[in-house]
Amino acid sequence: MIQADQQVLEAAAGWLRAGCGVHLVTVLQTWGSSPRPAGSLWALAQDGVRDGISVGSVSGGCLEDELRSHLHERGPLPQPEVLRYGVTAAEAQRFGLPCGGRVELLAESLLDPEPLEQILATLAARGRIARRVVFIYGPPRDARAT
């Protein structure tokens, strides 16, 4: 795991321990030129005090403001959402994605620090991790932003 992504998990776990909700966004896939690889993380605090504070990056700054606005408007997500950006040339240009790049993201709301703490403990012990997100209510909701 990249150290920057580990720092995202540490910050998110700290916010959760302090009673703050967190949106965690993960890069699932990219096509074409992309500033951040699959697996990159970005966390956004959501508690009225820390709202808007974030750590990490999923696009090198191209999408984070759009994501912040989208997630603030949506509030806590009842289930994870798949977000797609750059599907059209106009959208790629609007968001400043490089060279026609496209990106698929997973956005999820976190309330419990325990899963992140388990991941961090495994990483500290130099263990391997695999993380699975289960969509309880059917397939992931495609919330492609436009």
Residue frames as qw, qx, qy, qz and C-alpha x, y, z in Angstrom:
[[0.000, 0.891, 0.455, 0.000, 0.00, 0.00, 0.00],
 [0.352, 0.569, -0.039, 0.742, 1.23, 3.47, -0.83],
 [0.318, -0.202, -0.538, 0.754, 2.13, 5.48, 2.29],
 [0.210, -0.074, -0.052, -0.974, -0.23, 8.31, 1.24],
 [0.620, -0.272, -0.542, -0.498, -3.15, 5.86, 1.16],
 [0.568, -0.270, -0.682, 0.374, -2.21, 4.53, 4.59],
 [0.099, -0.068, -0.293, 0.949, -2.30, 8.13, 5.86],
 [0.449, -0.214, -0.338, -0.799, -5.84, 8.43, 4.43],
 [0.682, -0.318, -0.650, -0.104, -6.93, 5.37, 6.40],
 [0.439, -0.181, -0.546, 0.690, -5.26, 6.67, 9.58],
 [0.113, -0.047, 0.072, -0.990, -6.96, 10.07, 9.27],
 [0.574, -0.248, -0.468, -0.625, -10.35, 8.51, 8.51],
 [0.638, -0.290, -0.690, 0.182, -10.06, 6.13, 11.48],
 [0.257, -0.113, -0.417, 0.864, -9.19, 9.08, 13.73],
 [0.323, -0.132, -0.137, -0.927, -12.20, 11.07, 12.53],
 [0.662, -0.276, -0.602, -0.351, -14.45, 8.06, 13.09],
 [0.532, -0.229, -0.655, 0.486, -13.09, 7.54, 16.63],
 [0.057, -0.092, -0.253, 0.962, -13.91, 11.22, 17.31],
 [0.313, 0.522, 0.676, -0.416, -17.52, 10.63, 16.24],
 [0.277, 0.577, -0.249, -0.727, -17.22, 12.14, 12.78],
 [0.835, 0.379, 0.393, -0.070, -18.77, 10.42, 9.76],
 [0.212, -0.532, 0.585, 0.574, -16.48, 9.84, 6.80],
 [0.808, 0.546, 0.028, -0.218, -16.94, 9.42, 3.07],
 [0.496, -0.429, 0.650, 0.385, -14.23, 7.13, 1.70],
 [0.693, 0.656, -0.058, -0.294, -13.66, 7.23, -2.06],
 [0.624, -0.315, 0.644, 0.312, -11.53, 4.60, -3.82],
 [0.403, 0.543, -0.488, -0.552, -10.33, 4.56, -7.43],
 [0.862, 0.066, 0.476, -0.162, -11.71, 1.33, -8.91],
 [0.724, 0.271, 0.461, 0.437, -10.50, 1.65, -12.51],
 [0.063, 0.749, -0.150, -0.642, -8.99, 4.14, -14.89],
 [0.728, 0.461, 0.421, 0.282, -8.82, 4.34, -18.68],
 [0.400, 0.803, 0.011, 0.441, -6.38, 6.45, -20.63],
 [0.345, 0.373, -0.420, 0.752, -4.23, 8.93, -18.79],
 [0.588, -0.709, -0.343, -0.185, -4.97, 9.17, -15.08],
 [0.034, 0.749, -0.437, 0.498, -3.20, 11.09, -12.31],
 [0.461, -0.403, 0.668, -0.422, -3.93, 8.42, -9.66],
 [0.310, 0.143, -0.912, -0.229, -3.86, 4.62, -10.02],
 [0.730, -0.357, -0.456, -0.362, -6.56, 2.12, -9.06],
 [0.701, -0.315, -0.529, 0.361, -6.65, 1.68, -5.29],
 [0.196, 0.248, -0.217, 0.923, -5.93, 5.34, -4.52],
 [0.294, -0.618, -0.702, 0.197, -7.96, 6.73, -1.61],
 [0.011, -0.377, 0.048, -0.925, -9.56, 10.03, -0.60],
 [0.294, -0.512, -0.759, 0.274, -11.45, 10.60, 2.66],
 [0.096, -0.486, -0.126, -0.859, -13.85, 13.45, 3.40],
 [0.080, -0.189, -0.738, 0.643, -15.01, 14.34, 6.92],
 [0.302, -0.445, -0.476, -0.696, -18.73, 14.96, 7.48],
 [0.401, -0.428, -0.721, 0.368, -19.78, 16.12, 10.91],
 [0.111, -0.930, -0.323, -0.136, -20.67, 19.81, 10.74],
 [0.416, -0.839, 0.202, 0.288, -17.36, 20.81, 12.33],
 [0.446, -0.393, 0.630, 0.500, -14.87, 19.14, 10.03],
 [0.666, 0.611, 0.421, -0.071, -17.10, 19.23, 6.91],
 [0.489, 0.864, -0.123, 0.004, -14.96, 19.67, 3.85],
 [0.266, -0.705, 0.654, 0.063, -11.70, 18.57, 5.46],
 [0.958, 0.264, -0.036, -0.103, -10.18, 15.85, 3.34],
 [0.360, -0.628, 0.656, 0.214, -7.03, 13.81, 2.95],
 [0.601, 0.053, 0.749, 0.275, -5.66, 11.89, -0.02],
 [0.319, 0.517, -0.291, -0.739, -6.49, 12.16, -3.71],
 [0.707, 0.254, 0.660, -0.007, -8.32, 10.19, -6.38],
 [0.593, 0.705, 0.325, 0.215, -7.62, 12.51, -9.30],
 [0.547, 0.020, 0.021, 0.837, -4.75, 14.82, -8.50],
 [0.001, -0.391, -0.225, 0.892, -7.25, 17.63, -7.87],
 [0.143, -0.092, -0.612, -0.772, -9.40, 17.26, -10.99],
 [0.466, -0.404, -0.681, -0.395, -12.45, 15.76, -9.27],
 [0.332, -0.214, -0.713, 0.579, -12.15, 16.39, -5.54],
 [0.185, 0.108, 0.187, -0.959, -14.19, 19.64, -5.54],
 [0.582, -0.051, -0.483, -0.652, -16.94, 17.97, -7.58],
 [0.570, -0.167, -0.798, 0.101, -16.90, 14.96, -5.26],
 [0.131, -0.122, -0.557, 0.811, -16.99, 17.19, -2.17],
 [0.395, 0.052, -0.041, -0.916, -20.08, 18.96, -3.52],
 [0.639, -0.055, -0.638, -0.426, -21.77, 15.72, -4.62],
 [0.515, -0.158, -0.791, 0.289, -21.16, 13.91, -1.32],
 [0.023, 0.088, 0.434, -0.896, -22.14, 16.92, 0.80],
 [0.517, 0.004, -0.222, -0.826, -25.42, 17.13, -1.13],
 [0.685, -0.074, -0.684, -0.238, -26.07, 13.39, -0.76],
 [0.573, -0.574, 0.370, -0.453, -25.20, 13.19, 2.93],
 [0.438, -0.315, 0.839, -0.068, -24.54, 9.74, 4.41],
 [0.512, 0.239, -0.642, -0.519, -24.86, 7.13, 1.68],
 [0.838, -0.187, 0.284, -0.427, -27.20, 4.24, 2.53],
 [0.923, 0.025, 0.325, 0.206, -25.04, 1.98, 0.36],
 [0.408, -0.400, 0.428, 0.700, -21.84, 2.40, -1.66],
 [0.555, 0.770, 0.169, -0.266, -22.11, 4.16, -5.00],
 [0.658, 0.039, 0.422, 0.622, -20.07, 3.75, -8.17],
 [0.162, 0.885, 0.051, -0.434, -19.26, 7.12, -9.72],
 [0.709, 0.229, 0.410, 0.525, -17.95, 7.49, -13.28],
 [0.028, 0.876, -0.041, -0.479, -16.22, 10.59, -14.61],
 [0.040, -0.562, 0.600, 0.568, -14.89, 11.37, -18.07],
 [0.613, 0.276, 0.740, 0.005, -17.29, 9.04, -19.87],
 [0.509, 0.791, 0.297, 0.163, -17.79, 11.69, -22.56],
 [0.562, 0.288, -0.012, 0.775, -15.18, 14.01, -24.03],
 [0.147, -0.732, -0.092, -0.659, -17.14, 17.03, -22.76],
 [0.746, -0.653, -0.092, -0.095, -17.18, 15.62, -19.24],
 [0.827, -0.098, -0.053, 0.550, -13.46, 14.85, -19.32],
 [0.318, 0.481, 0.033, 0.816, -12.81, 18.43, -20.42],
 [0.406, -0.763, -0.160, -0.477, -15.19, 19.87, -17.80],
 [0.793, -0.608, 0.008, 0.041, -13.39, 18.10, -14.97],
 [0.066, 0.864, -0.499, -0.018, -9.91, 18.59, -16.39],
 [0.890, -0.172, 0.415, 0.079, -9.14, 14.90, -16.72],
 [0.102, -0.644, 0.566, 0.505, -5.92, 14.53, -18.71],
 [0.126, 0.319, -0.805, -0.483, -5.82, 13.23, -22.28],
 [0.675, -0.061, -0.453, -0.579, -9.36, 11.87, -22.41],
 [0.152, 0.128, -0.912, 0.360, -8.89, 9.91, -19.20],
 [0.665, -0.413, -0.322, -0.533, -11.80, 8.20, -17.50],
 [0.069, 0.251, -0.808, 0.529, -12.10, 7.11, -13.89],
 [0.666, -0.419, -0.507, -0.353, -14.50, 4.89, -11.97],
 [0.008, -0.386, 0.604, -0.697, -14.75, 5.50, -8.22],
 [0.519, -0.454, -0.724, -0.014, -16.41, 3.81, -5.27],
 [0.141, -0.458, 0.278, -0.832, -17.90, 6.20, -2.70],
 [0.604, -0.398, -0.690, -0.001, -19.02, 4.87, 0.67],
 [0.337, -0.730, 0.178, -0.567, -20.03, 6.29, 4.03],
 [0.598, 0.015, -0.715, 0.362, -18.22, 4.98, 7.09],
 [0.483, -0.724, -0.021, -0.492, -19.45, 5.23, 10.67],
 [0.883, -0.457, 0.101, 0.030, -17.38, 2.58, 12.50],
 [0.077, 0.830, -0.549, -0.059, -13.58, 2.86, 12.88],
 [0.766, -0.296, 0.570, -0.043, -13.11, -0.88, 13.58],
 [0.871, 0.407, 0.234, 0.142, -12.75, -2.09, 9.94],
 [0.385, 0.849, -0.243, 0.268, -10.14, 0.60, 9.21],
 [0.406, -0.720, 0.528, -0.192, -8.32, -0.15, 12.46],
 [0.899, -0.053, 0.433, 0.039, -8.13, -3.83, 11.49],
 [0.721, 0.647, 0.031, 0.246, -6.65, -2.89, 8.10],
 [0.066, 0.884, -0.362, 0.289, -4.13, -0.55, 9.74],
 [0.665, -0.525, 0.518, -0.113, -3.11, -3.20, 12.29],
 [0.915, 0.214, 0.310, 0.144, -2.57, -5.73, 9.50],
 [0.518, 0.791, -0.111, 0.305, -0.47, -3.21, 7.56],
 [0.259, -0.829, 0.438, -0.232, 1.58, -2.41, 10.68],
 [0.771, -0.300, 0.561, -0.004, 2.30, -6.14, 11.02],
 [0.086, 0.490, -0.680, -0.539, 3.35, -6.15, 7.34],
 [0.488, 0.229, 0.838, -0.084, 0.44, -8.43, 6.50],
 [0.013, -0.120, -0.643, -0.757, -1.48, -8.60, 3.27],
 [0.348, 0.385, 0.532, -0.669, -4.99, -7.30, 2.97],
 [0.028, -0.272, -0.716, -0.643, -7.86, -7.65, 0.57],
 [0.237, 0.268, 0.441, -0.823, -10.94, -5.53, 1.04],
 [0.006, -0.350, -0.830, -0.435, -14.34, -6.51, -0.29],
 [0.300, 0.120, 0.219, -0.921, -17.34, -4.19, -0.43],
 [0.082, 0.329, 0.935, 0.103, -20.66, -6.02, -0.46],
 [0.304, -0.099, -0.175, -0.931, -23.71, -4.34, -1.97],
 [0.228, 0.148, 0.866, -0.419, -26.53, -5.62, 0.25],
 [0.473, 0.546, 0.413, -0.555, -29.42, -4.13, -1.71],
 [0.755, 0.595, 0.273, 0.036, -28.55, -5.40, -5.17],
 [0.701, 0.324, 0.093, 0.628, -26.00, -4.18, -7.67],
 [0.331, -0.349, -0.145, 0.865, -24.11, -0.96, -7.04],
 [0.249, 0.874, 0.358, -0.215, -25.99, 2.21, -7.77],
 [0.547, 0.242, 0.267, 0.756, -24.47, 3.95, -10.77],
 [0.093, -0.895, -0.294, 0.323, -24.46, 7.58, -9.72],
 [0.585, 0.234, 0.242, 0.738, -22.49, 8.96, -12.64],
 [0.107, -0.723, -0.197, 0.654, -21.99, 12.65, -12.04],
 [0.470, 0.559, 0.424, 0.536, -22.61, 15.08, -14.85]]
